Amino acid sequence: MAYINDNYLKLPGSYLFREVARRVAAFKESHPDADIIRLGIGDVTQPLPQASIDAMHKAVDEMAHQETFRGYGPEQGYDFLIEKIIENTYKKHGIDIAKNEIFVSDGAKSDCGNIQEIFGVNNTIAITDPVYPVYLDTNVMAGRTGTLGADGHFAGVTYLNCNAENDFTPALPEKRVDMIYLCCPNNPTGTTLSRKELKKWVDYAKENESILLFDAAYDAYITEADVPHSIYEIEGAKDVAIEFRSFSKTAGFTGTRCGYTVVPKGLRGHAADGSLHDFNSLWNRRHTTKFNGTAYIVQRGAEAVFSEEGQQQVRALVSYYMENARIIREGLQSKGMQVYGGINAPYIWLKTPDNMPSWDFFDKLLHEVNIVGTPGAGFGPCGEGYFRLTAFGDRENTLRAIDRIKNKLHF
Ligand SMILES: *Cc1c(COP(=O)(O)O)cnc(C)c1O
């Protein structure tokens, strides 16, 4: 009989959203008429920008004629999209990124998950706690983490605690680590790291020859000047950081699928024999071997995001969600709750009243006011006592939800 990859047995399972679904289903069974409002899962609700729709229609028509039909494209993405990315995301901010440093993909989740393949299995990793689960779980699968202890921590992982006490600003690890995952603006906490804080991490990575894995999926939601839109705005970052970006939250592409990863040339690691190698070549090898390119139609849709109309439409989408964020944040504050995030990110991270455990607060919200959120504990031990609400709902539901919390929730 074939052996399985035993590392998979170390995973706690897709516990979080499965348990959320189970509790919601049980509640519905006993309360079939309840009008449930979902502010739980981090998925967008508003339609794609019209510029992307028009571009994709046009691309579909091109597929209907032999002269304009496209088969396999370059695995790394079409130049028309890569050039727009460089121009709009980097050059405009004085950052110099070359075409062969960008790899277009079907989204940032796959890239965040796959990137660890080009790193040695004995590397040590640091993740923030709470965390977007993909960074951790993919390292568990690869065998880089050891086993899960009773305290909810994997023995071989360095956890960087983020809570209200440290203003969601993690301290540098005491013990040297090889790979550090940072997400800014953050999912789930909705908080950010300032230029000064990020410089601290870039300097740490330089000193310790570590690599930063920087997830910028929420950059479009940044409203404050002191929050960098790219890790490469920080001096020296091109020597130590890989950056993940996505059209999902920026332009509503969660179901359309397009993202990209930047692996700067000159980002190096050691081989077992001590020789130096470029991570860019390794990622190129991996990407071209295991991935056959994002659909032409989708890349045309993504390209259109950078057109003048596209930019206007995306700004409107983002402000729509950020107005929801304001409504949620101020609504909860008026009820005397402690809330974080929601200024540079579409997530509101709230402290549960009276230090109620996250799952108890989940049940209370579901049963008393029929609102589904996400218990903070599901994102890591440090998330206990916190709760996440998303601003990705539609306006009407967001207003109704906050009205219910203000007027019908008792604590
Ligand atoms: C939503 C999200 C992404 C983007 O995922 P896609 O695969 O591009 O849809 C990446 N990182 C974080 C932290 C996210 O929340």
The ligand as a MOL file (V3000), in Angstrom:
LIG
                    3D

  0  0  0     0  0            999 V3000
M  V30 BEGIN CTAB
M  V30 COUNTS 15 15 0 0 0
M  V30 BEGIN ATOM
M  V30 1 C -7.9660 37.2990 0.0520 0
M  V30 2 C -6.5430 37.1770 0.3890 0
M  V30 3 C -5.5850 36.9030 -0.5760 0
M  V30 4 C -5.9590 36.8360 -2.0310 0
M  V30 5 O -6.2530 35.5860 -2.4440 0
M  V30 6 P -6.5680 35.2790 -3.9610 0
M  V30 7 O -6.1220 33.8610 -4.0980 0
M  V30 8 O -5.7660 36.1950 -4.8180 0
M  V30 9 O -8.0400 35.4380 -4.1530 0
M  V30 10 C -4.2580 36.8020 -0.2050 0
M  V30 11 N -3.8850 36.9910 1.0700 0
M  V30 12 C -4.7710 37.2980 2.0230 0
M  V30 13 C -4.2860 37.5640 3.3840 0
M  V30 14 C -6.1240 37.3790 1.7200 0
M  V30 15 O -6.9970 37.6680 2.6880 0
M  V30 END ATOM
M  V30 BEGIN BOND
M  V30 1 1 1 2
M  V30 2 1 2 3
M  V30 3 2 2 14
M  V30 4 1 3 4
M  V30 5 2 3 10
M  V30 6 1 4 5
M  V30 7 1 5 6
M  V30 8 2 6 7
M  V30 9 1 6 8
M  V30 10 1 6 9
M  V30 11 1 10 11
M  V30 12 2 11 12
M  V30 13 1 12 13
M  V30 14 1 12 14
M  V30 15 1 14 15
M  V30 END BOND
M  V30 END CTAB
M  END
